[in-house]
Amino acid sequence: MSDHNEPLKPTPFAVREPQASGSAETTPTQPRSPWVMPALLLLLIVALAVVFWLPQMLAPQAPLQPPEASAPAVTPVATVPKDNSPAQAPGASPWSEAQQGRLRKEAQEVLAELLELQFTLEQQGARRWAADDYAAATAAAGRGDEQYQARAFVEARGHYEDSLAQLQAVQAAIPVIVQTALDSAAAALEEGDRKQLDKALERLRQIEPDNGALAQLEQRAASLEPLMALLANAADAETDGDLAAAERQLREATELDKAHKRARAELERVAAAHREQRYSQAMSEGYGALDNSRFGTAQKAFEQAAKLRPNSPEVAAAVAELRSAKTAAQLADLQRQGRELEDSESWQEAAERYAQALKIDATLVFAQEGLARATPRARLAEQLSKTLAEPERLADTAVAANMEALLQQASRLQPQGPILAEQLAKLERLLRQANTPVAVTVRSDQLTEVTIQRVARLGRIREQTLSLRPGTYTAVGSRDGYRDVRQNFTIQHDQTAAGLFIACTDPI
């Protein structure tokens, strides 16, 4: 053994020149290149770096610490295991150590991602709502720690990746869990289950406190108790048959929570039942009024029923029946009035009633016959009334003759009421008076031409007696050189004799 202080001496060695295979000729020896020694020196430096510097660079890093904010303390699924092994195991080569350092770093990178996800899920309460999956992930991370302590970095990384995958699956399930919580909260609101509602809302606050539906659900939750009370009151009112009160309660409930499906459905059902109840009442009231000929009341009731059930064939039939009943009643009333007016000998008014009935239905027999009866009687009554109002017209023999014929015709009419009988008796008396002449003595001066208009030309007379029918006459006197004289005189039927003097005495 050489002394440690003795300088090492290089052992000379010969370099064998390579032979070209398959050739009989040899290549002459080439001189040594000038870059061979620098290259050998560089390789030596690299080897020293691998042995002493690289293990320090690949030493395990400190584990990622959760942020020290106000968040709750989180128990990590896994911790970065401490590497108490020596930097270089006995007999380990620099290349092996480099490989181990790389594998250790890869395992630590997976572990860092695992810890970050674990921290997030802890804050979201995954330990409670995903207990089994969370426990499985923790177990996988624990196995990774054991392998890491044993410097089995590949196996450790595999377990860490399994744990990470399980936590990622938990995270991926969050939307489903959130939706389940939302559905559970909505169902609890519908059923009035405060315990279930609070549980679902609490889970939503843990997992997604910023979820847009959470604020709305919390607002709905605030009105749950009074809403349930209104629903109960509405049910009691419906049981008692008071659908109006039940509908009012349900409307208040839907105002408290417009999104409450059960309240809305109950309101629609009760409102429909109440509407049907009012419809039935309106129809019953309408038919009752119709039976009693209270057509105005029936009309209003059927109109109310039409509003409650538009386009209802039942309402249409009721309105048609009402219209027919009103028409029938109107026609019956016109017939009655016509008969009464005939009985009272108001023939013109009776004819008007029958004509009105024919405008409604031109086929009505009673109206046709009544009009045929009343029209000539109305005309007769008008003629009689006019003649009796102007008896002096009977002085005209033509008028008197016509009235005589009318009297004969009217006397044969049946029935003959007291008014007609009185008119005929009066006309007969007037005709008798008109046809009974009165003696009238006409005197003159025998110089005047005397004429009784429409009666006779008397000429120049001193005195002449005429038989004149009662009435008003005009005597005219004329004489040459004198003004004509005109004198009206009236003969009364009750006069026994009458006298008249006419002469022209005023010279021109």
Secondary structure, DSSP 8 states (H G I E B T S, - for coil): ---TTS--------------TT-SS--------TTHHHHHHHHHHHHHHHHHTHHHHTS---------SSS-----S-------S-SS-TT--HHHHHHHHHHHHHHHHHHHHHHHHHHHHHHTTHHHHTHHHHHHHHHHHHHHHHHHHTT-HHHHHHHHHHHHHHHHHHHHTHHHHHHHHHHHHHHHHHHT-HHHHHHHHHHHHHH-TT-HHHHHHHHHHHTHHHHHHHHHHHHHHHHTT-HHHHHHHHHHHHHH-TT-HHHHHHHHHHHHHHHHHHHHHHHHHHHHHHHTT-HHHHHHHHHHHHHHSTT-HHHHHHHHHHHHHHHHHHHHHHHHHHHHHHHTT-HHHHHHHHHHHHHH-TT-HHHHHHHHHHHHHHHHHHHHHHHHH-GGGGGSHHHHHHHHHHHHHHHT-SS--HHHHHHHHHHHHHHHHHTS-EEEEEE--SSSEEEETTTEEEEE-SEEEEEE-SEEEEEEEE-TTB--EEEEEEE-TT-SEEEEE-----B-
